[in-house]
Amino acid sequence: MEEIVTQLEMTAAEQLNPAPVVDGVALEATGPGPAIRDLHVRIGTPYRWPSASRSDGDWARWLAEPGRRYRLVEYRGEVAGAADFEPQPGGDVEITTFGLLPEFVGKGLGGYALTLVVADAWALPGARRVWLHTSTLDHPNALPNYLRRGFRSFSRPA
């Protein structure tokens, strides 16, 4: 199957359509380190995320990015997933990672976890646009979740 990548954006914080609150779901800020690498591998391997097979050097460069913000998605005190986002020039904020560990997929946590991540990205000073990409290799609920939260597809000029 050919991978199809979809780029999505919000251009105003008011476009966020929050999912219903899920008791026990929270975000915790964390720093770069081995736990982030492990989470990427565990979350991304089923979907063939490039981060799941990065070299040590690629991971060192990724984790050294000074502006990237890392979040743990927690459910009732357990790490259930990970997210990170990165401020970019012009007020753009890219959500570079969002995903749940396999054992937490299908439990109804993703919509609210994404709501928290997007709200956190919008809270960065000067944020004017929040964007991300997904693909047909991601979980089948990924794109519908992004669309329900208020993201809209866009294309970059070639």
Salt bridges, closest charged atoms under 4 A:
GLU9 OE1 - ARG129 NE 2.55
ASP38 OD2 - ARG42 NH1 3.84
ASP56 OD1 - ARG37 NH2 2.73
ASP58 OD1 - ARG61 NH2 2.46
ASP84 OD2 - HIS40 NE2 3.24
GLU86 OE1 - ARG68 NH2 2.50
ASP92 OD2 - ARG129 NH1 2.73
GLU103 OE2 - ARG42 NH2 2.90
ASP120 OD2 - ARG71 NE 2.53
